[in-house]
């Protein structure tokens, strides 16, 4: 597996696959065709179906400016390698084609052109790529999951985690302050600030859960407005892990060092899903985004509260298992409804998964690895209209009020 750095990419929302990935691809194409007079970009499949709602064209234009760009939208055309495909073409002033490049945004801000020569990621650094094998390593060495990460990651990764945590905290705090209506046409009001204020008057048991809601809403609303966030593992699911960790630190005074270790474990969990299934809503539906985020948050908080490797695995397994089959059907292609609420509910569910696992001895029937495999097969079986195309489900029946 690759470095967990690629689970935590820092950038501007609202979508890692539809905004961050295309933005990076446009930047790379501009650098290789800097003599171009103008560009044409063709978007295929899911990128074309929900690209306007996800600000795909805005992100690409920003990187190719000041050169003019024209777009072609082909939502019904799906290229074989991946549904999130885009073709860049560079022309001179006489309309002569200077260069062209077909590239794919495969989830979490990662791009590839499908060739072995294209290397956006680090070399694979982890020798083990299943949870069962990593648990055996932990048992044999008497170590925790975060120590497996320490074993193979360079120090620069942990420096990156410190930056990730700062970005996450800033997104929570900025989101709690910002109010108003999110752009996009749904007239969807920000709710984080109101939830946070109302939580203050509740009794402790209700206040705790309500604060978690407000923190998840805060990050998700920042993401939806194009604010700076860290993928965890995607932009659309970026509110779950920060909400759980922020709440844990505020309520229980965990040190930053403890949080970094929790981020390391969460990153490892997300990596396992990315390696053995997918974290792309366009490939497996929202189960791959929110489900993975819940698994990451469940494992992270379980570690913070003293869970064993087996209990951490159990918490993570539940976080993913109980999101199986979740579709990606954003209304109008925006990362707002149902995406924002899903972050809040997944954060609360992570707390439940943690408690359920802590009460157990870590033994359970379905393993994390089997749930990951199940999620992948479920995603393959989902019709395309439920995989970030805004053609089915809520996107179809709830777009008009």
C-alpha positions as semicolon CSV with decimal commas, in nm:
position;residue;x (nm);y (nm);z (nm)
1;X;0,000;0,000;0,000
2;X;0,095;0,361;-0,050
3;X;0,158;0,626;0,213
4;X;-0,133;0,747;0,424
5;X;-0,045;1,097;0,301
6;X;-0,274;1,023;0,008
7;X;-0,571;0,965;0,235
8;X;-0,517;1,314;0,379
9;X;-0,494;1,560;0,090
10;X;-0,532;1,927;0,173
11;X;-0,723;2,142;-0,071
12;X;-1,039;2,331;-0,149
13;X;-1,382;2,167;-0,164
14;X;-1,640;2,067;-0,247
15;X;-1,518;1,740;-0,400
16;X;-1,189;1,555;-0,399
17;X;-1,269;1,359;-0,715
18;X;-1,460;1,635;-0,897
19;X;-1,269;1,943;-0,782
20;X;-0,928;1,863;-0,632
21;X;-0,841;1,591;-0,887
22;X;-0,941;1,790;-1,198
23;X;-0,766;2,098;-1,058
24;X;-0,442;1,902;-1,021
25;X;-0,480;1,753;-1,370
26;X;-0,536;2,097;-1,521
27;X;-0,228;2,231;-1,346
28;X;-0,015;1,948;-1,483
29;X;-0,151;1,991;-1,836
30;X;-0,086;2,364;-1,826
31;X;0,277;2,299;-1,733
32;X;0,327;2,060;-2,025
33;X;0,144;2,282;-2,280
34;X;0,236;2,631;-2,162
35;X;0,266;2,757;-2,524
36;X;-0,101;2,691;-2,597
37;X;-0,329;2,971;-2,709
38;X;-0,644;2,808;-2,571
39;X;-0,776;2,480;-2,434
40;X;-1,066;2,242;-2,474
41;X;-1,167;2,008;-2,192
42;X;-1,406;1,717;-2,239
43;X;-1,564;1,572;-1,927
44;X;-1,707;1,220;-1,929
45;X;-1,934;1,007;-1,712
46;X;-1,979;1,117;-1,353
47;X;-1,752;1,419;-1,397
48;X;-1,987;1,549;-1,666
49;X;-2,308;1,448;-1,486
50;X;-2,236;1,636;-1,164
51;X;-1,939;1,850;-1,261
52;X;-2,121;2,183;-1,256
53;X;-2,262;2,119;-0,910
54;X;-1,918;2,011;-0,792
55;X;-1,750;2,320;-0,949
56;X;-1,535;2,103;-1,175
57;X;-1,529;2,358;-1,456
58;X;-1,451;2,640;-1,212
59;X;-1,155;2,448;-1,068
60;X;-1,017;2,367;-1,414
61;X;-1,059;2,722;-1,546
62;X;-0,882;2,859;-1,241
63;X;-0,574;2,650;-1,319
64;X;-0,573;2,719;-1,695
65;X;-0,631;3,095;-1,664
66;X;-0,569;3,335;-1,827
67;X;-0,593;3,115;-2,138
68;X;-0,955;3,063;-2,256
69;X;-1,116;2,722;-2,202
70;X;-1,417;2,560;-2,366
71;X;-1,592;2,259;-2,217
72;X;-1,773;1,961;-2,362
73;X;-2,000;1,763;-2,126
74;X;-2,058;1,395;-2,211
75;X;-2,234;1,237;-1,911
76;X;-2,356;0,937;-2,109
77;X;-2,006;0,847;-2,228
78;X;-1,811;0,637;-1,978
79;X;-1,453;0,549;-2,063
80;X;-1,343;0,194;-1,972
81;X;-1,076;0,279;-1,715
82;X;-1,287;0,495;-1,480
83;X;-1,610;0,693;-1,492
84;X;-1,436;1,015;-1,379
85;X;-1,255;1,080;-1,705
86;X;-1,146;1,404;-1,869
87;X;-0,959;1,489;-2,187
88;X;-0,746;1,801;-2,213
89;X;-0,659;1,947;-2,554
90;X;-0,424;2,236;-2,622
91;X;-0,442;2,444;-2,943
92;X;-0,242;2,725;-3,097
93;X;-0,398;3,038;-3,246
94;X;-0,450;2,854;-3,580
95;X;-0,650;2,574;-3,411
96;X;-0,366;2,328;-3,455
97;X;-0,376;2,058;-3,186
98;X;-0,054;2,085;-2,985
99;X;-0,115;1,829;-2,715
100;X;-0,388;1,612;-2,566
101;X;-0,414;1,408;-2,251
102;X;-0,683;1,179;-2,112
103;X;-0,669;1,148;-1,735
104;X;-0,889;1,003;-1,462
105;X;-0,980;1,133;-1,115
106;X;-1,012;0,808;-0,923
107;X;-1,114;0,933;-0,578
108;X;-0,968;1,119;-0,283
109;X;-0,798;1,374;-0,511
110;X;-0,583;1,109;-0,680
111;X;-0,541;1,120;-1,059
112;X;-0,387;0,884;-1,311
113;X;-0,375;0,846;-1,687
114;X;-0,387;0,468;-1,652
115;X;-0,029;0,401;-1,759
116;X;0,254;0,248;-1,560
117;X;0,467;0,549;-1,647
118;X;0,233;0,783;-1,463
119;X;0,328;0,802;-1,096
120;X;0,142;1,056;-0,888
121;X;0,171;0,848;-0,574
122;X;0,471;0,744;-0,367
123;X;0,619;0,401;-0,408
124;X;0,427;0,138;-0,219
125;X;0,570;0,139;0,132
126;X;0,359;-0,110;0,328
127;X;0,435;-0,482;0,286
128;X;0,094;-0,585;0,427
129;X;-0,238;-0,485;0,273
130;X;-0,507;-0,658;0,477
131;X;-0,628;-0,586;0,826
132;X;-0,592;-0,951;0,929
133;X;-0,224;-0,955;0,837
134;X;-0,161;-0,624;1,015
135;X;-0,336;-0,752;1,328
136;X;-0,105;-1,056;1,323
137;X;0,192;-0,819;1,299
138;X;0,060;-0,623;1,598
139;X;0,018;-0,941;1,801
140;X;0,361;-1,076;1,711
141;X;0,533;-0,749;1,796
142;X;0,317;-0,639;2,087
143;X;0,236;-0,314;1,912
144;X;-0,063;-0,101;1,812
145;X;-0,190;-0,014;1,465
146;X;-0,039;0,334;1,476
147;X;0,300;0,176;1,545
148;X;0,268;-0,021;1,223
149;X;0,235;0,314;1,048
150;X;0,543;0,445;1,231
151;X;0,735;0,137;1,120
152;X;0,705;0,221;0,749
153;X;0,619;0,589;0,706
154;X;0,893;0,856;0,683
155;X;0,901;1,137;0,937
156;X;0,765;1,375;0,673
157;X;0,433;1,190;0,691
158;X;0,395;1,275;1,059
159;X;0,484;1,636;0,986
160;X;0,203;1,621;0,731
161;X;-0,037;1,484;0,994
162;X;0,035;1,786;1,212
163;X;-0,064;2,012;0,924
164;X;-0,372;1,800;0,855
165;X;-0,484;1,837;1,216
166;X;-0,445;2,215;1,200
167;X;-0,650;2,227;0,880
168;X;-0,919;2,008;1,037
169;X;-0,940;2,222;1,351
170;X;-0,950;2,543;1,150
171;X;-1,230;2,405;0,932
172;X;-1,434;2,320;1,242
173;X;-1,383;2,660;1,402
174;X;-1,436;2,858;1,084
175;X;-1,748;2,659;1,005
176;X;-1,891;2,728;1,350
177;X;-1,857;3,101;1,289
178;X;-1,984;3,123;0,931
179;X;-2,355;3,162;0,866
180;X;-2,580;3,223;0,567
181;X;-2,698;3,028;0,264
182;X;-2,470;2,799;0,064
183;X;-2,443;2,878;-0,305
184;X;-2,572;2,637;-0,566
185;X;-2,944;2,694;-0,596
186;X;-3,082;2,478;-0,316
187;X;-3,097;2,775;-0,077
188;X;-2,949;2,544;0,184
189;X;-2,871;2,733;0,507
190;X;-2,562;2,669;0,716
191;X;-2,665;2,502;1,042
192;X;-2,342;2,441;1,234
193;X;-2,345;2,770;1,423
194;X;-2,705;2,731;1,538
195;X;-2,649;2,368;1,641
196;X;-2,344;2,469;1,841
197;X;-2,527;2,748;2,022
198;X;-2,832;2,536;2,100
199;X;-2,610;2,256;2,230
200;X;-2,485;2,478;2,512
201;X;-2,820;2,474;2,692
202;X;-2,866;2,097;2,684
203;X;-2,792;1,853;2,963
204;X;-2,448;1,685;2,936
205;X;-2,557;1,362;2,767
206;X;-2,744;1,547;2,492
207;X;-2,491;1,829;2,471
208;X;-2,207;1,593;2,385
209;X;-2,385;1,438;2,087
210;X;-2,516;1,775;1,968
211;X;-2,167;1,924;1,970
212;X;-2,044;1,639;1,752
213;X;-2,325;1,718;1,508
214;X;-2,222;2,083;1,501
215;X;-1,854;2,005;1,440
216;X;-1,932;1,769;1,150
217;X;-2,174;2,021;1,000
218;X;-1,912;2,295;1,034
219;X;-1,650;2,112;0,828
220;X;-1,900;1,983;0,573
221;X;-2,045;2,329;0,521
222;X;-1,698;2,473;0,476
223;X;-1,627;2,203;0,219
224;X;-1,955;2,267;0,037
225;X;-1,868;2,637;0,011
226;X;-1,526;2,562;-0,141
227;X;-1,331;2,614;0,179
228;X;-0,999;2,458;0,278
229;X;-1,034;2,104;0,414
230;X;-0,844;1,778;0,437
231;X;-0,980;1,470;0,267
232;X;-1,064;1,194;0,513
233;X;-1,079;1,003;0,287
234;X;-1,264;1,242;0,049
235;X;-1,392;1,599;0,055
236;X;-1,754;1,486;0,060
237;X;-1,687;1,289;0,379
238;X;-1,436;1,532;0,528
239;X;-1,649;1,628;0,829
240;X;-1,667;1,290;1,004
241;X;-1,315;1,235;1,137
242;X;-1,246;1,600;1,234
243;X;-1,575;1,614;1,428
244;X;-1,494;1,302;1,630
245;X;-1,133;1,399;1,701
246;X;-1,211;1,764;1,777
247;X;-1,484;1,663;2,019
248;X;-1,260;1,402;2,183
249;X;-0,982;1,654;2,240
250;X;-1,214;1,926;2,369
251;X;-1,413;1,698;2,600
252;X;-1,135;1,469;2,724
253;X;-0,820;1,680;2,688
254;X;-0,632;1,440;2,461
255;X;-0,293;1,578;2,360
256;X;-0,203;1,661;2,002
257;X;0,039;1,367;2,007
258;X;-0,250;1,132;2,086
259;X;-0,448;1,289;1,801
260;X;-0,161;1,237;1,555
261;X;-0,148;0,868;1,647
262;X;-0,524;0,845;1,601
263;X;-0,488;1,007;1,259
264;X;-0,222;0,752;1,172
265;X;-0,454;0,462;1,258
266;X;-0,747;0,624;1,076
267;X;-0,526;0,675;0,771
268;X;-0,425;0,310;0,775
269;X;-0,793;0,206;0,786
270;X;-0,877;0,435;0,496
271;X;-0,578;0,304;0,305
272;X;-0,699;-0,054;0,342
273;X;-1,036;0,038;0,194
274;X;-0,877;0,234;-0,089
275;X;-0,639;-0,053;-0,168
276;X;-0,890;-0,338;-0,153
277;X;-1,209;-0,163;-0,268
278;X;-1,261;0,207;-0,346
279;X;-1,321;0,541;-0,175
280;X;-1,481;0,692;-0,486
281;X;-1,853;0,764;-0,479
282;X;-1,853;0,743;-0,858
283;X;-1,731;0,383;-0,836
284;X;-1,899;0,231;-0,529
285;X;-2,148;0,493;-0,411
286;X;-2,144;0,687;-0,086
287;X;-2,065;0,372;0,113
288;X;-1,708;0,417;-0,010
289;X;-1,693;0,776;0,115
290;X;-1,910;0,815;0,424
291;X;-1,874;0,445;0,513
292;X;-1,496;0,465;0,500
293;X;-1,494;0,794;0,692
294;X;-1,707;0,637;0,965
295;X;-1,474;0,337;0,981
296;X;-1,173;0,568;1,012
297;X;-1,336;0,776;1,285
298;X;-1,460;0,466;1,471
299;X;-1,113;0,314;1,481
300;X;-0,946;0,644;1,572
301;X;-1,166;0,718;1,872
302;X;-1,153;0,357;1,988
303;X;-0,775;0,385;2,001
304;X;-0,799;0,713;2,193
305;X;-1,013;0,543;2,457
306;X;-0,774;0,253;2,504
307;X;-0,909;-0,003;2,260
308;X;-0,694;-0,302;2,168
309;X;-0,602;-0,364;1,802
310;X;-0,886;-0,618;1,789
311;X;-1,136;-0,370;1,931
312;X;-1,016;-0,102;1,689
313;X;-1,069;-0,346;1,403
314;X;-1,417;-0,426;1,535
315;X;-1,516;-0,059;1,566
316;X;-1,392;0,010;1,213
317;X;-1,571;-0,294;1,075
318;X;-1,901;-0,174;1,221
319;X;-1,848;0,177;1,089
320;X;-1,824;0,043;0,735
321;X;-2,066;-0,250;0,763
322;X;-2,361;-0,037;0,865
323;X;-2,317;0,191;0,566
324;X;-2,321;-0,092;0,310
325;X;-2,533;-0,009;0,009
326;X;-2,539;0,366;0,073
327;X;-2,594;0,540;-0,259
328;X;-2,436;0,859;-0,390
329;X;-2,732;1,065;-0,515
330;X;-2,658;1,434;-0,451
331;X;-2,942;1,668;-0,537
332;X;-2,846;1,889;-0,834
333;X;-2,499;1,736;-0,815
334;X;-2,413;1,957;-0,518
335;X;-2,218;1,834;-0,216
336;X;-2,496;1,956;0,011
337;X;-2,802;1,730;0,029
338;X;-2,778;1,461;0,157
339;X;-2,399;1,488;0,195
340;X;-2,377;1,741;0,480
341;X;-2,622;1,563;0,711
342;X;-2,458;1,229;0,637
343;X;-2,132;1,358;0,782
344;X;-2,306;1,449;1,108
345;X;-2,487;1,116;1,135
346;X;-2,171;0,918;1,050
347;X;-1,976;1,105;1,319
348;X;-2,242;1,011;1,577
349;X;-2,240;0,654;1,456
350;X;-1,863;0,640;1,500
351;X;-1,913;0,720;1,869
352;X;-2,160;0,432;1,894
353;X;-1,926;0,191;1,714
354;X;-1,650;0,286;1,954
355;X;-1,861;0,220;2,263
356;X;-1,999;-0,106;2,125
357;X;-1,647;-0,232;2,052
358;X;-1,508;-0,118;2,388
359;X;-1,777;-0,320;2,566
360;X;-1,670;-0,631;2,374
361;X;-1,361;-0,849;2,384
362;X;-1,293;-0,764;2,021
363;X;-1,425;-1,094;1,890
364;X;-1,699;-1,077;1,626
365;X;-1,837;-1,268;1,331
366;X;-1,759;-1,055;1,023
367;X;-1,405;-0,928;0,977
368;X;-1,308;-0,583;0,849
369;X;-1,149;-0,739;0,541
370;X;-1,470;-0,923;0,454
371;X;-1,676;-0,608;0,489
372;X;-1,436;-0,421;0,259
373;X;-1,472;-0,697;0,000
374;X;-1,849;-0,690;0,040
375;X;-1,855;-0,313;-0,003
376;X;-1,659;-0,340;-0,327
377;X;-1,893;-0,603;-0,472
378;X;-2,198;-0,409;-0,357
379;X;-2,063;-0,100;-0,529
380;X;-2,006;-0,289;-0,852
381;X;-2,366;-0,412;-0,841
382;X;-2,513;-0,065;-0,780
383;X;-2,669;0,085;-1,094
384;X;-2,475;0,384;-1,228
385;X;-2,757;0,627;-1,146
386;X;-2,671;0,573;-0,777
387;X;-2,302;0,648;-0,822
388;X;-2,257;1,027;-0,832
389;X;-2,451;1,091;-1,150
390;X;-2,744;1,279;-0,990
391;X;-2,985;1,071;-1,198
392;X;-3,154;0,857;-0,934
393;X;-3,266;0,839;-0,573
394;X;-3,284;1,169;-0,390
395;X;-3,130;1,349;-0,686
396;X;-3,431;1,255;-0,895
397;X;-3,722;1,271;-0,652
398;X;-3,620;1,551;-0,416
399;X;-3,470;1,808;-0,652
400;X;-3,800;1,993;-0,673
401;X;-3,963;2,123;-0,357
